[in-house]
Amino acid sequence: MPINADYRGPGDLPEVIPVFPLPGALLLPRGQMPLNIFEMRYLAMVDDAFRDGHRLIGMIQPDITNSASEDRPKLFGVGCVGRITQFAESGDGRYILELTGVSRFRVAEELTVLTPYRQCKVDFFAYADDLTARKGEDAVDRERLLAVLTDFLKVNELKVDWEGIETAPNEALVNALAMMSPYGPPEKQAMLEAPDLKTRAEILIAVTEMDLAKKRTSGDPGLQ
């Protein structure tokens, strides 16, 4: 989805951003993520994002496995910032949003703040290439990716819009499939932190092939 803001480099993005810790949530550059906001702290976060003018929210996974506190879990070191590109009020106190991914970031420091939501000082420079659309597309093994997708859909008895898939550019295809994939936080984090689009596609393929192999071993009727 096109956005009105023009981010030409990491310096165009703020050093401090609000973060929304959400397990299993994967946002990638130029990907779209719908959000249903109902907790008071995150309603305040959205209000502040509009008030501050940047309309940016950092999506990041909590590292629950290595956290001492369930109420305030440790954060993974890498997330992705998104811009609010769609906004609606539900009429019952909720906000319905869509974020469009802008760039990944590294957490430099979580700040001590007075806001009810968490904020981090972040570094975008390690992911400067995220601001260039479709970078590295030609290196993706699209044929293998689609073959694995076909197997996955068959096993799970799912249908997709093949016309849309066949016309989608490699970046949009890889990132959308990664974001929608049914895998856990570690796998999602690995795809987020992949150094390039080719590696992200390879991780997605490998994880899916392992999942299919497990189902074959367990005697899943869909693989008979």
HELIX and SHEET records of a PDB file:
HELIX    1   1 PRO A   10  ASP A   12  5                                   3    
HELIX    2   2 MET A   40  ASP A   52  1                                  13    
HELIX    3   3 ILE A   64  ASN A   66  5                                   3    
HELIX    4   4 PHE A  125  LEU A  131  5                                   7    
HELIX    5   5 GLU A  137  ALA A  139  5                                   3    
HELIX    6   6 ARG A  142  VAL A  155  1                                  14    
HELIX    7   7 TRP A  162  THR A  167  1                                   6    
HELIX    8   8 ASN A  170  MET A  180  1                                  11    
HELIX    9   9 PRO A  185  LEU A  192  1                                   8    
HELIX   10  10 LEU A  197  THR A  217  1                                  21    
HELIX   11  11 PRO A  221  LEU A  223  5                                   3    
SHEET    1   A 6 GLN A  32  ILE A  37  0                                        
SHEET    2   A 6 TYR A  95  GLU A 110 -1                                        
SHEET    3   A 6 VAL A  78  GLU A  89 -1                                        
SHEET    4   A 6 LEU A  56  ILE A  60 -1                                        
SHEET    5   A 6 VAL A  16  PRO A  21  1                                        
SHEET    6   A 6 ARG A 118  ASP A 123 -1                                        
END                                                                             
